[in-house]
Amino acid sequence: MSRLVNGVRSFSTTASSLLADATSASRSVTQPSSSSFQVFRDVPSLRQLRHQLLKNERTVGFVPTMGALHEGHLSLIREAARENTDIFVSIFVNPTQFGVNEDLSSYPRTWDSDVEKLEKLNDELGRTGAPGAGQITAIFAPTSKVMYPTLPPSSEIDGQGSFVTITPLSSKLEGGSRPVFFRGVATVCMKLFNATTPDRVYFGQKDVQQTVIIKRMVQDFLLDTKVRIISTSREADGLALSSRNVYLGDRRRAVGLTIYKALKAAEDAYLSGKSTRADILGAARSITDRVLSEQEALSPSERALFEVDYISLADPDTLDELDLVDSAKGGVLSAALKMAPLEENKPGEDCGLGEGKVPVRLIDNLILQPRA
């Protein structure tokens, strides 16, 4: 028997009993002591749990991550808990979305703290008092061999393997500097969706190009899941939350906020009635040019240099660059800055993880809503 409570279906069969059924079917499942969820390392055991949930008419919301969890990830899980009885979270640093000149080994891996955050969040979700409110049921943490079973994953542009390519979307914006990135993203998401068969999948708006590509992939490949896009989570000053922010430190973080300030200036131009590319992006460029000029005038021990990769004004569906914004449709403002390593560190300075030597790519976007 089941009933609807706040839009979420409540069931007499408990998640713990379904987990026990799945565990008995496979040994490739681990559960930390006193854990409210189980960690799945392979696909068959995860599918066994999914089958049990499906038989009991439970719904699954899926949040794919590469770990190094922050409040942005947790906000996606909270949204999934409002709409589903069970949440699956994946933690997998996907090698195929890193180019041959990108340092895969430098990506932060924080398994213990990730699990701790998810446990605390599950406790929070369990205390909401809303019958039937969803909770995290499973963590899918596969190895590269599980995700790429036949050939070693390739980051070469013409590398061999089974890949999903979404063109021309994947060649725009981020794809111009990172030609294999979205091939890797689409491929791993297709694999994860096939492994979890979720009712809904959750992504953050910060990675706007990724969201457009995933929605296109789901549409074009007839995947039976709904793509939910959740607003970007930000610090109080506006900096978008990102797993890579831990590398910034105080100096580069302060200058890195330029990306948000530039996009806000462009948004303000649009809201004031401007519609042309020159007017809207000109407002953003004036911010980045001024800040870069100020930084270049400082000494190496004081400055944080950066390079603007792109500032874009694009169609929200195709990501084609716009010369003029259609006020009935709006657009997407997006940008990427590459924060250079610090040239000199000052004694006692917070330089972030890696002592300021790791270059950091910052991306952000704002949606220009249609004007009445």
Secondary structure, DSSP 8 states (H G I E B T S, - for coil): -EEEETTEEEESS-HHHHHHHHHHH-SSEE--TT-SSEEE-SHHHHHHHHHHHHHTT--EEEEEE-S---HHHHHHHHHHHHH-SEEEEEE---GGGS-TTS-GGGS---HHHHHHHHHHHHHHHHTS--TT--EEEEEE---HHHHS-SS----STT--S-----TTGGGSTHHHH-TTHHHHHHHHHHHHHHHH--SEEEEETTSHHHHHHHHHHHHHTT-S-EEEEE---B-TTS-B--GGGGGTHHHHHHHHTHHHHHHHHHHHHHHTT--BHHHHHHHHHHHHHHHHHHHHTS-TTT---EEEEEEEEE-TTT--B-SB--TTT-EEEEEEEEE---S---TT---TTTTT-S-EEEEEEEEE----
